[in-house]
Amino acid sequence: MFNSLKYAYQRLTRGYDETIYWGFDEYLEMILPPLRSFCLKRLDDGGVILSYKRREIYRPTVLLIDKFNETYDDFNSLTEIYEAEDEMCSYIGIHLGWYWD
């Protein structure tokens, strides 16, 4: 009961509670399907709308997301999963300003 009240108070005052830290990577993984769809849609639209620079960022984004998903789905070692996740998140983080409509 105490924790429920504590987390409710934290969400009210901060907009989030401390449980977000328990699996922060899982929150980031929730954006992967929409980000992948966004990149694929922009690549399909292509042409005049999409600059060369954006194409060169969106393609590797899709490939890295797919690589991470395959590594995760194939039940590879935790080390391989963490390496694929690290590579993907690093790339997305560096190029975060390019993912907008």
PyRosetta script that sets phi, psi and omega in degrees:
from pyrosetta import init, pose_from_sequence

init()
pose = pose_from_sequence("MFNSLKYAYQRLTRGYDETIYWGFDEYLEMILPPLRSFCLKRLDDGGVILSYKRREIYRPTVLLIDKFNETYDDFNSLTEIYEAEDEMCSYIGIHLGWYWD")
pose.set_psi(1, -44.2)
pose.set_omega(1, -179.3)
pose.set_phi(2, -59.6)
pose.set_psi(2, -46.0)
pose.set_omega(2, -178.9)
pose.set_phi(3, -62.4)
pose.set_psi(3, -39.6)
pose.set_omega(3, 178.5)
pose.set_phi(4, -59.5)
pose.set_psi(4, -44.0)
pose.set_omega(4, 178.4)
pose.set_phi(5, -67.6)
pose.set_psi(5, -41.6)
pose.set_omega(5, 179.8)
pose.set_phi(6, -61.3)
pose.set_psi(6, -45.8)
pose.set_omega(6, -179.2)
pose.set_phi(7, -67.9)
pose.set_psi(7, -37.4)
pose.set_omega(7, 177.5)
pose.set_phi(8, -63.3)
pose.set_psi(8, -43.0)
pose.set_omega(8, 178.1)
pose.set_phi(9, -63.4)
pose.set_psi(9, -43.1)
pose.set_omega(9, 178.3)
pose.set_phi(10, -62.0)
pose.set_psi(10, -42.8)
pose.set_omega(10, 179.2)
pose.set_phi(11, -64.5)
pose.set_psi(11, -36.9)
pose.set_omega(11, 179.8)
pose.set_phi(12, -68.0)
pose.set_psi(12, -42.6)
pose.set_omega(12, -175.3)
pose.set_phi(13, -86.5)
pose.set_psi(13, -33.1)
pose.set_omega(13, -177.1)
pose.set_phi(14, -107.2)
pose.set_psi(14, -23.3)
pose.set_omega(14, -174.0)
pose.set_phi(15, 94.2)
pose.set_psi(15, -5.0)
pose.set_omega(15, 176.0)
pose.set_phi(16, -155.2)
pose.set_psi(16, 164.9)
pose.set_omega(16, 176.4)
pose.set_phi(17, -120.2)
pose.set_psi(17, 171.8)
pose.set_omega(17, -173.1)
pose.set_phi(18, -66.0)
pose.set_psi(18, -13.0)
pose.set_omega(18, 179.7)
pose.set_phi(19, -67.1)
pose.set_psi(19, -17.0)
pose.set_omega(19, 177.3)
pose.set_phi(20, -61.0)
pose.set_psi(20, -29.0)
pose.set_omega(20, -178.9)
pose.set_phi(21, -75.3)
pose.set_psi(21, -14.9)
pose.set_omega(21, -175.8)
pose.set_phi(22, -71.1)
pose.set_psi(22, -28.5)
pose.set_omega(22, -179.6)
pose.set_phi(23, -151.4)
pose.set_psi(23, 55.2)
pose.set_omega(23, -174.0)
pose.set_phi(24, -57.5)
pose.set_psi(24, -35.1)
pose.set_omega(24, 179.9)
pose.set_phi(25, -63.7)
pose.set_psi(25, -31.0)
pose.set_omega(25, 178.7)
pose.set_phi(26, -66.7)
pose.set_psi(26, -34.1)
pose.set_omega(26, 176.7)
pose.set_phi(27, -66.4)
pose.set_psi(27, -39.6)
pose.set_omega(27, 178.0)
pose.set_phi(28, -66.8)
pose.set_psi(28, -36.8)
pose.set_omega(28, 180.0)
pose.set_phi(29, -66.3)
pose.set_psi(29, -22.3)
pose.set_omega(29, 178.4)
pose.set_phi(30, -65.9)
pose.set_psi(30, -24.8)
pose.set_omega(30, -179.4)
pose.set_phi(31, -85.6)
pose.set_psi(31, -9.2)
pose.set_omega(31, -174.9)
pose.set_phi(32, -62.6)
pose.set_psi(32, -48.9)
pose.set_omega(32, 179.2)
pose.set_phi(33, -59.4)
pose.set_psi(33, -45.9)
pose.set_omega(33, 178.0)
pose.set_phi(34, -66.3)
pose.set_psi(34, -35.4)
pose.set_omega(34, 178.7)
pose.set_phi(35, -65.9)
pose.set_psi(35, -42.8)
pose.set_omega(35, 178.0)
pose.set_phi(36, -61.5)
pose.set_psi(36, -46.2)
pose.set_omega(36, 178.4)
pose.set_phi(37, -60.9)
pose.set_psi(37, -42.2)
pose.set_omega(37, 178.7)
pose.set_phi(38, -58.8)
pose.set_psi(38, -49.7)
pose.set_omega(38, -178.4)
pose.set_phi(39, -62.7)
pose.set_psi(39, -44.9)
pose.set_omega(39, 179.8)
pose.set_phi(40, -62.8)
pose.set_psi(40, -40.5)
pose.set_omega(40, 179.0)
pose.set_phi(41, -63.3)
pose.set_psi(41, -43.9)
pose.set_omega(41, 179.9)
pose.set_phi(42, -66.5)
pose.set_psi(42, -37.7)
pose.set_omega(42, 178.0)
pose.set_phi(43, -67.5)
pose.set_psi(43, -36.9)
pose.set_omega(43, 177.5)
pose.set_phi(44, -69.2)
pose.set_psi(44, -40.1)
pose.set_omega(44, 177.8)
pose.set_phi(45, -64.1)
pose.set_psi(45, -45.4)
pose.set_omega(45, 173.9)
pose.set_phi(46, 41.9)
pose.set_psi(46, -141.6)
pose.set_omega(46, 176.2)
pose.set_phi(47, 52.0)
pose.set_psi(47, -129.8)
pose.set_omega(47, -174.0)
pose.set_phi(48, -67.9)
pose.set_psi(48, -34.6)
pose.set_omega(48, -174.0)
pose.set_phi(49, -66.8)
pose.set_psi(49, -38.7)
pose.set_omega(49, -171.5)
pose.set_phi(50, -102.7)
pose.set_psi(50, 123.7)
pose.set_omega(50, 178.8)
pose.set_phi(51, -73.4)
pose.set_psi(51, 162.0)
pose.set_omega(51, 178.2)
pose.set_phi(52, -58.3)
pose.set_psi(52, -43.0)
pose.set_omega(52, -178.3)
pose.set_phi(53, -61.1)
pose.set_psi(53, -43.2)
pose.set_omega(53, 179.6)
pose.set_phi(54, -64.8)
pose.set_psi(54, -41.2)
pose.set_omega(54, 177.2)
pose.set_phi(55, -58.9)
pose.set_psi(55, -41.0)
pose.set_omega(55, -178.5)
pose.set_phi(56, -72.0)
pose.set_psi(56, -14.5)
pose.set_omega(56, 175.2)
pose.set_phi(57, -96.2)
pose.set_psi(57, -40.6)
pose.set_omega(57, -176.1)
pose.set_phi(58, -69.4)
pose.set_psi(58, -38.1)
pose.set_omega(58, 179.9)
pose.set_phi(59, -59.8)
pose.set_psi(59, -53.7)
pose.set_omega(59, 178.5)
pose.set_phi(60, -62.9)
pose.set_psi(60, -29.9)
pose.set_omega(60, 177.7)
pose.set_phi(61, -60.0)
pose.set_psi(61, -48.8)
pose.set_omega(61, 179.4)
pose.set_phi(62, -61.8)
pose.set_psi(62, -43.8)
pose.set_omega(62, -179.6)
pose.set_phi(63, -63.0)
pose.set_psi(63, -41.7)
pose.set_omega(63, 179.8)
pose.set_phi(64, -68.2)
pose.set_psi(64, -37.6)
pose.set_omega(64, 176.1)
pose.set_phi(65, -64.5)
pose.set_psi(65, -44.4)
pose.set_omega(65, 178.5)
pose.set_phi(66, -63.1)
pose.set_psi(66, -41.6)
pose.set_omega(66, 178.9)
pose.set_phi(67, -61.5)
pose.set_psi(67, -44.8)
pose.set_omega(67, 178.5)
pose.set_phi(68, -61.8)
pose.set_psi(68, -46.6)
pose.set_omega(68, -179.5)
pose.set_phi(69, -60.5)
pose.set_psi(69, -42.2)
pose.set_omega(69, 179.2)
pose.set_phi(70, -65.0)
pose.set_psi(70, -44.3)
pose.set_omega(70, 179.6)
pose.set_phi(71, -61.2)
pose.set_psi(71, -42.8)
pose.set_omega(71, -179.1)
pose.set_phi(72, -68.7)
pose.set_psi(72, -45.0)
pose.set_omega(72, -176.9)
pose.set_phi(73, -69.1)
pose.set_psi(73, -28.8)
pose.set_omega(73, -179.0)
pose.set_phi(74, -82.5)
pose.set_psi(74, 3.8)
pose.set_omega(74, 179.6)
pose.set_phi(75, 53.8)
pose.set_psi(75, 45.9)
pose.set_omega(75, 175.5)
pose.set_phi(76, -69.7)
pose.set_psi(76, 177.2)
pose.set_omega(76, 179.8)
pose.set_phi(77, -63.0)
pose.set_psi(77, 155.6)
pose.set_omega(77, 178.6)
pose.set_phi(78, -59.3)
pose.set_psi(78, -34.9)
pose.set_omega(78, 179.1)
pose.set_phi(79, -61.2)
pose.set_psi(79, -44.9)
pose.set_omega(79, 179.0)
pose.set_phi(80, -65.2)
pose.set_psi(80, -40.2)
pose.set_omega(80, 179.1)
pose.set_phi(81, -64.3)
pose.set_psi(81, -45.7)
pose.set_omega(81, -180.0)
pose.set_phi(82, -64.1)
pose.set_psi(82, -38.1)
pose.set_omega(82, 178.8)
pose.set_phi(83, -65.8)
pose.set_psi(83, -43.8)
pose.set_omega(83, 178.4)
pose.set_phi(84, -64.9)
pose.set_psi(84, -40.3)
pose.set_omega(84, 179.0)
pose.set_phi(85, -65.8)
pose.set_psi(85, -42.8)
pose.set_omega(85, 179.7)
pose.set_phi(86, -63.2)
pose.set_psi(86, -44.6)
pose.set_omega(86, 179.0)
pose.set_phi(87, -61.5)
pose.set_psi(87, -46.3)
pose.set_omega(87, -178.7)
pose.set_phi(88, -65.2)
pose.set_psi(88, -49.1)
pose.set_omega(88, -177.7)
pose.set_phi(89, -65.4)
pose.set_psi(89, -36.9)
pose.set_omega(89, 177.6)
pose.set_phi(90, -62.8)
pose.set_psi(90, -45.7)
pose.set_omega(90, -179.2)
pose.set_phi(91, -63.4)
pose.set_psi(91, -47.3)
pose.set_omega(91, -179.6)
pose.set_phi(92, -63.3)
pose.set_psi(92, -41.8)
pose.set_omega(92, 179.6)
pose.set_phi(93, -62.1)
pose.set_psi(93, -42.5)
pose.set_omega(93, 179.3)
pose.set_phi(94, -64.1)
pose.set_psi(94, -35.2)
pose.set_omega(94, -175.8)
pose.set_phi(95, -104.7)
pose.set_psi(95, 18.7)
pose.set_omega(95, -173.8)
pose.set_phi(96, -55.5)
pose.set_psi(96, -35.2)
pose.set_omega(96, -179.1)
pose.set_phi(97, -68.6)
pose.set_psi(97, -10.8)
pose.set_omega(97, -178.4)
pose.set_phi(98, -90.9)
pose.set_psi(98, -11.9)
pose.set_omega(98, -177.1)
pose.set_phi(99, -94.1)
pose.set_psi(99, 80.8)
pose.set_omega(99, 175.5)
pose.set_phi(100, -149.5)
pose.set_psi(100, 159.4)
pose.set_omega(100, -175.4)
pose.set_phi(101, -100.0)
pose.dump_pdb("model.pdb")
